[in-house]
Amino acid sequence: MDDKDIAEALGPWGAEHGPLYLTLADALDELIRAGRLGPGERLPAERRMAATLHVSRGTVVAAYDELRRRSRIVTHQGSGTVVAEHARPVSRLDPVPPRGAIYDGMLDGPYDDLIDMRSAYWVGVDDLPPESLELPEKAWTEVLTGAGYHPCGYPPLREHLAAHLTAGGLETRPDQVLVTNGSQQALALAAQLHLGRDDLCVVEELTYPAFIDLIAALRGRLHTTPIDDDGVDVDLLDRAVRRVRPPMVYVMAGVHNPTGSVLSEDRRQRLVDYVQRWDAVVIDDRTLAEMVIDRPVPRPLARADGSGLANVITVGSTSKSTWGGLRIGWIRAETDMVDRLSRLKAVMDLGSPIASQVIVSDLLIRQGGPKLRQAELRRRRDALADGIAARLPEWRFKRPSGGLCLWVELPVSDVSRFISLAARHGVGLVSGTASSPDGRCGNYLRLPYGNRTEVLEDVVERLAIAWAEHQNRPIRSPLYGVIV
């Protein structure tokens, strides 16, 4: 496309509020996402583009800089500015969505000589009281007297989840709760109900990797908005939603994955104000919200202002606070929404396993649920964080306030070679690009700390050896007592 074609395709892009260069960057980004500006296609020179759009050259320069920051375009000396190769949209003809690296360990099976750090899950239940995961005899006997089909969820569990949510500030009735097979099914149900082929979903520029793959599988499209150390920039999020008018918005207003940041109270309240004005359905993913360290659990978005938000679907899971193998997640929404989602779920599986639901229901009553895990969560986080700070001082990260990952920046442009070296030393890693819908953050690693402390200490030593090999320098390992 030449400058005139692009101007025509952009339409009335300047009608939006906010900085003109950001509005132009968003409009050009949308053409790239839609495939109208394809990978490798050359963009007009800044001066020519400015003249055609009747804006200053500085506006175009700033817009191109923003697109470079998002890794949507690249500039090569002598050949101009082109759309980045990784900006290719998902083809509706692809028979299978791209396979995310976070699934490799799960799908390929365990290897005795590989510590899998590609997925963020909690390993083991030895930190919980032994009786906490036993099937309570009375409840189990009562269950066995019935047919065992509960498409919306085991009734006592729905009651206990409703009580738990109400105690946390989100007034909830049991008929507003749908039990799912983990939070992944909860997200899939919400997305299937509200997102059609080629529809846009607005997300944070770093997000849950499996959600990226889910939207790709549904042939939807993602529109990203910036985050910082305090979470999502809610003002830019609002501007993006008003501009692209998506049917769905996905946020983590509790604890963010992968950074572990917690949305500030000021931003949370402003986000509530914005959500009330949107036509979009908003998914508030609280899977990690109760995995906080040394701070209160963030309030649910739907009740952050003391009044319900009918367009918010709250999603959560017990996989992190109990054990992932139980596969129990949940959706909290208005009753008419729960009814629609329940019917969609019933078509798929007729309900989640009752045995797992009985265990989780009993755990919520007897043991206080997620609070059991917070002390061990801190120990595991500190084991990995302290080890990296001591053994890999060149790596940069901010100790997270919650979640299950360190978000670590390496002093390289691309971590791919290091990931290969780490695998040779027995550690499976995933690049930060897995968390970026735009394919950015190739110099980052998402390092989960859900494993036991002794395993995490071993991981640090293996990574230190691999890093020394990457940097072509000798290193002494205090754990293995060898010169490498």
Secondary structure, DSSP 4 states (H G I P E B T S, - for coil): --HHHHHHHH-SGGGSSS-HHHHHHHHHHHHHHTTSS-TTPBPPPHHHHHHHHTS-HHHHHHHHHHHHHTTSEEEETTTEEEE-GGGPPPPTT-SSPPPPGGGHHHHH---TT-EE-SS-----STTS-GGGGS--HHHHHHHHTS----TT--HHHHHHHHHHHHHTT----GGGEEEESHHHHHHHHHHHHH--TT-EEEEESS--HHHHHHHHHTT-EEEEE-EETTEE-HHHHHHHHHHH--SEEEE-SSB-TTT--B--HHHHHHHHHHHTT--SEEEEE-TTTT-BSSSPPPPPGGGTTSS--TTEEEEEESTTTS-GGG--EEEE--HHHHHHHHHHHHHHHSS--HHHHHHHHHHHHHT-GGGGGHHHHHHHHHHHHHHHHHH-TT-B----SBSSEEEEE-SSS--HHHHHHHHHTTEE--BGGGG-TTS--TTEEEEE--S-HHHHHHHHHHHHHHHHHHTT---EETTTTEE-
